[in-house]
Amino acid sequence: MAGTSTQPDLGVVRRSYEGFRARLYDAIVRPVSAGYRALAVERLALRPGETVIDLGCGTGLSLPLLAPMVGEQGRVIGLDASPDMLALSRRRVEAGGWRNVELVEAFAHQFRPERPVDAVLACNVNQLVASREVMGQALSWLRPGGRIVAAGGKGGRGPGGLAVAGFVYTTVCLFQRERTAARWILHPRPWFVLKELLPSLEVETLRGDTTFIARGVKGE
């Protein structure tokens, strides 16, 4: 994104998943991320009637988990800059019949919710999690006591880390034009900005230290 160290070209970001790339992303990432995605949503501890922002919602893979948790009186805001990704999210919402889901096409650093929200999920968007501008903005969306959970891949050591690195570089080349995303997916501590902004951030690593889930609470 403009003004950040992670996504400097807004045009590339918007076009990154054009056409078949969005469908390919969905097909590859859905099974790979299913386990830690469910854990990340669980860590949000959502309650009926709450509002949650799915930051970089992509093709809507987290929506089937989020929408039932906040219930009919709650609200899920799926935020993404890619129209092609959002088109698949929209199909998912229509198929699920979730009237409590709103999809918004916008860059995270330019988005402002109407009122403070209860929670923010940032799953598989390390390039956003590593952006001080975006994370500062995300925390500004939260009410005091609101929760943020970030989750995704990370750089690991040994054979497992090498295998994940090979998978990441191959798939990023296949379905994403914003190639620098690979270095953020494989960063050893993708949560470093959040840790600076929220010193009490709790981080757990999974899958042989190749996946992380970070949870923080905004102070009063």
C-alpha positions as CSV (number, residue, x, y, z in Angstrom):
1,M,0.0,0.0,0.0
2,A,1.1,3.6,-0.6
3,G,3.1,4.9,2.3
4,T,3.9,1.4,3.7
5,S,6.9,-0.8,3.3
6,T,4.8,-3.8,2.4
7,Q,2.6,-2.9,-0.6
8,P,3.9,0.2,-2.3
9,D,1.9,0.0,-5.5
10,L,-1.9,0.3,-5.0
11,G,-2.6,-0.6,-8.6
12,V,-0.7,-3.8,-8.4
13,V,-2.5,-4.7,-5.2
14,R,-5.9,-4.1,-6.7
15,R,-5.1,-6.2,-9.8
16,S,-3.1,-8.9,-8.0
17,Y,-5.9,-11.5,-8.1
18,E,-7.5,-10.7,-11.4
19,G,-9.4,-13.4,-13.3
20,F,-8.4,-17.0,-12.7
21,R,-6.0,-16.0,-9.9
22,A,-8.8,-15.4,-7.4
23,R,-10.3,-18.9,-8.1
24,L,-6.9,-20.5,-7.9
25,Y,-6.2,-18.8,-4.6
26,D,-9.5,-20.1,-3.2
27,A,-8.8,-23.7,-4.3
28,I,-5.3,-23.8,-2.9
29,V,-5.6,-21.8,0.3
30,R,-8.9,-23.1,1.5
31,P,-7.7,-26.6,2.5
32,V,-4.2,-25.4,3.6
33,S,-5.6,-22.7,6.0
34,A,-8.7,-24.4,7.3
35,G,-7.2,-25.6,10.6
36,Y,-5.5,-22.4,11.8
37,R,-8.3,-20.2,10.3
38,A,-10.8,-22.0,12.6
39,L,-8.5,-21.5,15.6
40,A,-8.0,-17.8,14.8
41,V,-11.7,-17.2,14.7
42,E,-12.1,-19.1,17.9
43,R,-9.5,-16.9,19.5
44,L,-11.6,-13.8,18.7
45,A,-14.2,-15.1,21.2
46,L,-17.1,-13.5,19.3
47,R,-20.5,-13.1,20.9
48,P,-23.9,-12.7,19.3
49,G,-24.7,-9.1,18.3
50,E,-21.0,-8.1,17.9
51,T,-19.4,-6.5,14.9
52,V,-16.2,-7.9,13.4
53,I,-14.1,-6.7,10.5
54,D,-12.5,-9.4,8.3
55,L,-9.5,-7.5,7.1
56,G,-8.4,-8.7,3.7
57,C,-11.3,-11.1,3.5
58,G,-10.3,-12.3,0.0
59,T,-12.6,-14.9,-1.3
60,G,-14.6,-15.1,2.0
61,L,-13.0,-18.2,3.4
62,S,-13.5,-16.9,7.0
63,L,-17.1,-15.7,6.5
64,P,-18.8,-19.1,7.1
65,L,-17.1,-19.1,10.5
66,L,-17.7,-15.5,11.5
67,A,-21.3,-15.0,10.4
68,P,-22.9,-17.6,12.6
69,M,-20.8,-16.5,15.6
70,V,-22.2,-13.0,15.6
71,G,-25.7,-14.1,14.8
72,E,-28.5,-12.3,13.0
73,Q,-28.1,-9.2,15.3
74,G,-24.4,-9.0,14.7
75,R,-22.4,-7.8,11.7
76,V,-19.5,-9.0,9.6
77,I,-17.7,-6.5,7.5
78,G,-15.5,-8.1,4.8
79,L,-12.9,-5.7,3.6
80,D,-10.7,-6.2,0.6
81,A,-9.2,-4.1,-2.2
82,S,-9.5,-6.8,-5.0
83,P,-12.8,-6.7,-6.9
84,D,-12.2,-10.2,-8.2
85,M,-11.7,-11.6,-4.7
86,L,-14.8,-9.9,-3.5
87,A,-16.8,-11.3,-6.4
88,L,-16.1,-14.8,-5.0
89,S,-16.9,-13.6,-1.5
90,R,-20.2,-12.3,-2.7
91,R,-21.1,-15.7,-4.2
92,R,-20.2,-17.3,-0.9
93,V,-22.4,-14.8,1.0
94,E,-25.3,-15.4,-1.4
95,A,-25.0,-19.2,-1.2
96,G,-24.8,-19.0,2.6
97,G,-27.8,-16.6,2.9
98,W,-25.9,-14.4,5.4
99,R,-27.8,-11.1,5.7
100,N,-25.4,-10.0,8.5
101,V,-22.4,-9.8,6.1
102,E,-21.4,-6.6,4.3
103,L,-18.6,-6.6,1.7
104,V,-16.6,-3.4,1.2
105,E,-14.1,-2.8,-1.6
106,A,-11.4,-0.5,-0.1
107,F,-7.8,-0.3,0.9
108,A,-7.4,-0.9,4.6
109,H,-5.5,2.3,5.4
110,Q,-8.4,4.3,3.8
111,F,-11.3,2.6,5.4
112,R,-13.3,4.0,8.3
113,P,-16.2,2.0,9.9
114,E,-19.3,4.0,10.9
115,R,-18.6,3.2,14.6
116,P,-16.0,1.3,16.7
117,V,-16.2,-2.5,16.2
118,D,-15.7,-5.4,18.6
119,A,-13.1,-7.4,16.8
120,V,-10.8,-7.6,13.8
121,L,-9.6,-10.7,12.0
122,A,-6.5,-10.6,9.8
123,C,-6.0,-14.1,8.4
124,N,-3.5,-14.8,5.6
125,V,-2.6,-11.1,5.1
126,N,0.9,-10.9,6.5
127,Q,1.8,-8.0,4.2
128,L,-1.0,-6.0,6.0
129,V,-0.1,-7.3,9.4
130,A,3.5,-6.1,8.8
131,S,2.4,-2.6,7.9
132,R,2.5,-0.1,10.7
133,E,0.0,2.1,8.9
134,V,-2.6,-0.6,8.4
135,M,-2.2,-2.1,11.9
136,G,-2.5,1.3,13.4
137,Q,-5.7,1.9,11.4
138,A,-7.1,-1.5,12.4
139,L,-6.6,-0.8,16.1
140,S,-8.3,2.5,15.6
141,W,-11.4,0.6,14.4
142,L,-11.7,-1.2,17.7
143,R,-13.6,-0.1,20.7
144,P,-11.7,-0.2,24.1
145,G,-11.5,-3.8,25.0
146,G,-11.9,-4.9,21.4
147,R,-9.9,-7.9,20.1
148,I,-7.6,-8.4,17.1
149,V,-6.4,-11.7,15.9
150,A,-3.8,-12.2,13.1
151,A,-2.9,-15.6,11.7
152,G,-1.0,-17.0,8.8
153,G,2.2,-18.6,7.6
154,K,5.7,-17.7,8.9
155,G,9.2,-18.6,8.1
156,G,10.4,-21.8,9.8
157,R,13.6,-23.8,10.1
158,G,14.6,-27.2,9.0
159,P,13.0,-29.4,6.4
160,G,9.5,-28.2,7.3
161,G,10.5,-24.6,6.8
162,L,12.1,-25.3,3.5
163,A,9.1,-27.2,2.3
164,V,6.8,-24.4,3.2
165,A,9.0,-21.8,1.6
166,G,9.0,-23.8,-1.7
167,F,5.2,-24.1,-1.5
168,V,4.8,-20.3,-0.8
169,Y,7.1,-19.1,-3.6
170,T,5.4,-21.5,-6.1
171,T,1.8,-20.6,-5.3
172,V,2.5,-16.8,-5.0
173,C,3.9,-16.9,-8.5
174,L,0.9,-18.8,-9.7
175,F,-1.9,-16.7,-8.3
176,Q,-0.6,-13.3,-7.2
177,R,0.9,-10.4,-9.1
178,E,2.1,-8.7,-5.9
179,R,5.2,-11.0,-5.6
180,T,6.7,-9.3,-2.5
181,A,3.9,-11.0,-0.5
182,A,6.1,-14.1,-0.3
183,R,8.7,-12.5,1.9
184,W,6.0,-11.4,4.4
185,I,4.4,-14.8,4.4
186,L,7.8,-16.2,5.3
187,H,8.8,-13.6,7.7
188,P,10.0,-15.2,11.0
189,R,7.9,-12.8,13.1
190,P,5.1,-11.4,10.9
191,W,3.4,-10.0,14.1
192,F,6.3,-7.6,15.0
193,V,4.3,-4.4,14.3
194,L,1.3,-5.6,16.4
195,K,3.7,-6.6,19.2
196,E,5.1,-3.0,19.2
197,L,1.6,-1.5,19.2
198,L,0.1,-4.1,21.7
199,P,2.9,-5.2,24.0
200,S,0.5,-7.7,25.7
201,L,0.0,-9.5,22.4
202,E,-0.1,-13.3,22.8
203,V,1.5,-15.4,20.0
204,E,1.3,-19.1,19.5
205,T,3.0,-21.0,16.7
206,L,1.8,-24.2,15.0
207,R,2.8,-26.8,12.4
208,G,6.4,-27.0,13.3
209,D,6.8,-23.2,13.7
210,T,5.5,-22.5,10.2
211,T,2.2,-21.0,11.2
212,F,1.2,-18.3,13.8
213,I,-1.8,-17.0,15.6
214,A,-1.5,-13.7,17.5
215,R,-4.2,-12.2,19.7
216,G,-4.3,-8.8,21.3
217,V,-6.8,-6.7,23.2
218,K,-7.1,-2.9,22.8
219,G,-6.6,-1.1,26.1
220,E,-9.3,1.0,27.8
